[in-house]
Amino acid sequence: MLNVEGYVIMLMDVTTRTEEEKEKEKLINALSIPILKVWSNTIALPLIGEFDIVYFDLLISAVLEECSSNQIEFVLLN
């Protein structure tokens, strides 16, 4: 028979865990929407896989953010 002599309690900081999950989500989104810089004012956006409304929203957000932050004028869709 096993005698229990004590307990081990592990606490994880919820804030750290939430931040780590947000970073993972950002990385996944960045990898799932490849944006390639072609010239100083042009990016290429390869369209791969199936599209649903969630992916399309992520795609549009990523492209608009890239265009506004890097003064992109042209987006090539392939």
C-alpha positions in Angstrom: 0.0 0.0 0.0 1.2 3.5 -0.9 1.5 6.1 1.9 1.0 9.7 0.9 3.4 11.9 2.9 2.9 15.2 1.2 1.7 17.0 -1.9 3.5 18.8 -4.6 1.7 21.9 -5.8 2.8 23.8 -9.0 1.5 27.2 -9.8 1.9 28.8 -13.2 1.7 32.5 -13.7 -1.4 33.0 -15.8 -0.1 36.3 -17.3 3.0 34.6 -18.6 1.0 31.7 -20.0 -1.4 34.1 -21.8 1.5 36.1 -23.3 3.2 32.9 -24.5 -0.1 31.8 -26.2 -0.4 35.1 -27.9 3.2 34.9 -29.2 2.5 31.3 -30.5 -0.7 32.6 -32.2 1.3 35.4 -33.9 3.9 33.0 -35.1 1.3 30.6 -36.5 -0.5 33.5 -38.3 2.8 34.8 -39.7 3.7 31.3 -41.0 0.3 30.7 -42.4 0.2 34.0 -44.4 3.5 34.2 -46.2 4.2 37.8 -47.4 7.3 38.1 -49.6 8.9 41.5 -50.2 9.7 41.8 -53.9 10.8 45.4 -54.2 10.8 48.3 -51.7 7.1 49.1 -52.4 5.8 45.7 -53.6 5.0 42.5 -51.8 3.9 39.1 -53.2 1.2 37.1 -51.6 1.1 33.4 -52.6 -2.4 32.1 -52.1 -2.2 28.5 -50.8 -4.8 26.1 -49.5 -8.4 26.5 -48.8 -10.0 29.8 -47.7 -12.6 30.3 -45.1 -13.8 33.5 -43.5 -11.4 33.3 -40.6 -8.4 32.8 -42.8 -9.5 35.5 -45.2 -9.9 38.0 -42.3 -6.4 37.1 -41.1 -5.1 37.5 -44.7 -6.6 40.9 -45.2 -5.4 42.1 -41.8 -1.9 40.9 -42.4 -1.7 42.5 -45.8 -3.1 45.8 -44.7 -0.8 46.0 -41.7 2.2 45.2 -43.9 1.2 47.8 -46.4 0.7 50.6 -43.9 3.8 49.8 -41.8 6.2 49.5 -44.8 4.6 52.0 -47.3 3.7 49.2 -49.7 1.9 50.4 -52.9 1.5 47.1 -54.8 0.5 43.6 -53.8 1.0 40.7 -56.3 -1.3 37.8 -55.8 -0.1 34.4 -57.1 
